[in-house]
Amino acid sequence: MKAYQESIFGTFKGQDVLAYTFENSLGYCFEVMNYGATILEYQTPDKNGDFANIVLGFERFDDYVGNSPKHGASVGPVAGRIAKASFELNEQSYQLEVNNGQNCNHSGSTGWDSVIFQTEEVTNDGVTFYTERLDGTGGFPGNLKIWISYSLSEKGELEISYQIQTDQDSLVNPTNHSYFNLSGDFSQPIDQHILQLHTKGVYPIAPDGVPAKEADANRGFVKGLQKGLELKEIFADQDEQIQVVSGLDHPFALDKEQEEAGYLYDAASGRYLTFRTDAPCVVTYSANFVDESVILNGRPMIQHNGLALEAQALPDAIHSDLKDQVILKAGHIFTSTTVYFAGVQ
């Protein structure tokens, strides 16, 4: 590994925002900042040996403030929607911020995607960020201690690890919200990308985005994804689950007997992306909602310009038999690791 680089990417509420860049001997390059523990770049080669960033992001720090698409952000303490912005835990009721219809999405405005983390440790291989979250923040119980670690391997693997502690029972279900476009050109849609998931089924979503609590393996697009399917075929699928959100915005139950969770491939560049995780689900989001105020590489955002592969537990699991996956008991430690790798074929 080459020597890491530290730079000031911007300022937020009077504090410097630090960015860290890591590069290996093959030329892979990864950059992350301490605001929201947010991924800025993942530079990988194409079939011609040319390197490009394959993670959607902005050139200026100010564009990350109020980052509604959550480009590159670490999302927590709870990713995804919580129905009716409320839940019960230990016979107590908790009311959360309502920010998505009647629901709370991505922990609301107090989520740690808008927090400046401390840099606890940095080496030539990666960085560990740390922050604390006070009891009652956003309506969630417990004083949380949060460590998020990123590393780049000599092969070019990008690893994300979480470690979280609480002093009282709370909800924890973090993820990373990077969008991948393997062409490296964010003005182009990902229609030609092929997506394969090692999945046991999709959790169908209601019109407000809250998922069902049982996976459905019988839908045509699910069977297609198990084999590998061009995303444009999914976007054109007349299944009401696709049409209700004009693409993918769905949790998939992962087949834990498979080492890899999934695979994304772009024939034009030759890039492929694999990912593996110890999380039980992956939420796929294909940038269906277009906000033309979001400017990427000098151009307004277009629909389907990236695919988020969010490794986590099922959103709204607290309202299901899967609640134990998202309840962190006092004195226990939550850990989770996800590894992405962009190669060429």
FENGICOR-V262387 format. One line per field, one symbol per residue. ss: DSSP state (H for helix, E for strand, - for the rest). phi: phi as a letter, one per 20 degrees, with the letter a starting at -180 (. if undefined). burial: # if it has 16 or more other ideal C-beta (glycine too) atoms within 10 Angstrom, else .. Layout:
BEGIN
ss->???
phi->???
burial->???
END
This chain:
BEGIN
ss->----EEEEEEEE--EEEEEEEEE-----EEEEE-E--EEEEEEEE-----EEE-E-----HHHH---------EE--E--EEHHHEEEE--EEEE----E--EEE--HHH-HHH-E-EEEEE---EEEEEEEE---HHH----EEEEEEEEE-----EEEEEEEEE---EE-E-EE--EE-------------EEEE-EEEEE-E-----E----E---HHHHHHHH-EEHHHHHH---HHHH-----EEEEEE-------EEEEE----EEEEEEE---EEEEE---------EE--EE------EEEEEE----HHH---HHH-EE----EEEEEEEEEEEE-
phi->.fffddbeercblndfeedcdcbdfeofcccbdefmlefdbceceefeneebfddfadedfgfefmffflgmfedafcenedfllbbdblmdecddfecbmedddlmmfegffddeefeebbcferbddcbdcfgnfmneeneddcdcdcbdeffofddccdbccbebgbdbaebddfddcffmdeedfegefddcceceqeegdfgenfefdcfdeeffffffffeobffffffefegfffffclqdbcecfeeffefeeabcbcffenfccdbcbefeccedcdlfeedffedclncfgdfmeacecefaefgmffebfegffcedfgnececbcccdbddcb
burial->#..#....##.#....########...###################.....#######..#.##..#.###################.#....#.##..##.######.########....#...######.#...########.########..###########..################.#..##.##############...###...#...#.##.###..###..##.#...##.##.########.....###.###..#########.#########......#.#....##.#################.##.####.....#.#.#####...
END
